[in-house]
Amino acid sequence: MKNILFVASECVPFIKTGGLADVVGTLPKMFNKNEYDCRVIIPNYRCIPDKFRNNFKYVHHFYMDMGQRFNSVHVGIMEYQYDGITFYFVDNLFYFGGDKPYADTRYDIEKFIYFSKAVMAILPVIGFKPDIIHCHDWQAGLVPVYLHTLYKDNPFYRGTKTIFTIHNLRFQGIWDIKTIKALSGLPDYVFTPDKLEFKKDANMLKGGLVYADFITTVSGTYAGEIQTPYYGEGLDGLLRARNQSLCGIVNGIDYDAYNPETDTAIAKQYSIKNVKKAKAANKKAIQQELGLPQDDNKFMIAIISRLTDQKGLDLVRYALDRICDQHTQFVVIGTGDPQYENLFRDYAWRKPDRVSANILFNESFAHRLYAGADAVLVPSQFEPCGLTQLIGLRYGTVPIVRETGGLKDTVAPYNEYDGTGIGFSFANYNGEELLATINYAKHIYFDCRKEWDQMVLRGMKTDYSWVNSARKYEELYSRL
């Protein structure tokens, strides 16, 4: 039996702000339970829904020192069984008592230093000795650092290996060295340019990349991209140096959670057998819900996304007048940068028969939009993996993407000459190229409908469930 511990800042169904939570909540369930004992540890946020928190079981508590500033900090351990997986929650009201999982950067730096050290301190108490600690993003970046410094002589951790997974390289947990040294209690020798030091500050994600036994990221293309200056966020040199201990394993989606055959949120359930009629019914239902004209002959494009620059929304802004022609309905769901929230609100006010701006996030509403839309637009500047296009394929909603990261790895572009491909893509980060690709998709939809319908079926038949990715992680675990 191999013991695997996942360490992360969020996890479905308890707390979610992005795709990281989906990975941490779904991947551990995919391993053979006769061979792997996979457990997960996250913070015990006060904002976790009461239906879960009220059922957490108290395990133990103790006090630990935290660097030079605090001699005695409370560490509580709560436990919960869910979907056959044991989850542990690090309990500390001072750090995790807010109404959101993240706050300002300085406070987040301190609480995830605390979290990383608490994870290491908890393991002997609960008697779970991991063969591999699988750390996710900068919030768990100091776990490998602690393992190789303050805890290296503790016999409990002998033989424990670490894997560090990058979900988004842009967020790194950077603060001044003096503060991080004082809070973490880490020795002086780790704050050097070959370890945690980064442009005269300390970088928690860099610590994870330096000290982990192996590094993964969430698609093969992104693993290559981050070794270049354009995508490397200042760490491309380190990632090139660790090239032999770096690979990309594409994310999957939970095929039970996203299943149009059983989805109770959508107006009409469907499979490959009845997708054409059912998608038409779902489109009419979402048009009615949003107050858009109920018309089969409109091409409905959906954006289901955080509204940020990373997602390519400056390209959308550039081309939006020409995208929203008389044949098109454009529906947005998401929150983020006020400039984009207000952009879509403005268009919805000016063109209420063509644009619907829903500045919120609601999971069941997103499911209804996936089921009703003809295409989902993901024109990202960079995209480590992306789940939107994978969910779109599952629901027969054709992805229109930029060829970067996981979008390039998962969406084979339509080829009208040999009848292959499951979506549309463009290479250059350019508004005219985005518009040309959308117009080409409209041409196939309106003028070559048989070919469009075949593409929908090919997309629905692709398998981007977690099963394939889990086998690759199993191979990696065995290798380590």
Buried (B, 14 or more C-beta within 10 A) or exposed (E): EBBBBBBBBBBBBBBBEEBBBBBBBBBBBBBEEEEBBBBBBBBBBBEBEEEBBEEBEEBEEBEBEBBEEBEEBBBBBBBBEBEEBBBBBBBBEEBBEBEEBBEEEEEBBBBBBBBBBBBBBBBEEBEBBBBBBBBBBBBBBBBBBBBBBBBEEEEEBEEBBBBBBBBBBEBBBBBEBEBBBBBBBBEEEBBEEEBBBBEEBBBBBBBBBBBBBBBBBBBBBBBBBBBEEEBBBBBBEBBEBBEEBBBBBBBBBBBEBBBBEEBEBBBBBBEEEBBBEBBBBBBBBBBEBBEBEEEEEBBBBBBBBBBBEBBBBBBBBBBBEEBBEEEBBBBBBBBBBEEBBEBBBEBBEEBBEBBBBBBEBEEEBBBBBBBBBBBBBBBBBBBBBBBBBBBBBBBBBBBBBBBBBBBBBBBBBBEEEEEEBBBBBBEEBBBEBBBEBBEBBBEBBEEBEEBBBBBBBBBBEBEBBBEEBBBBBBEBBEEB
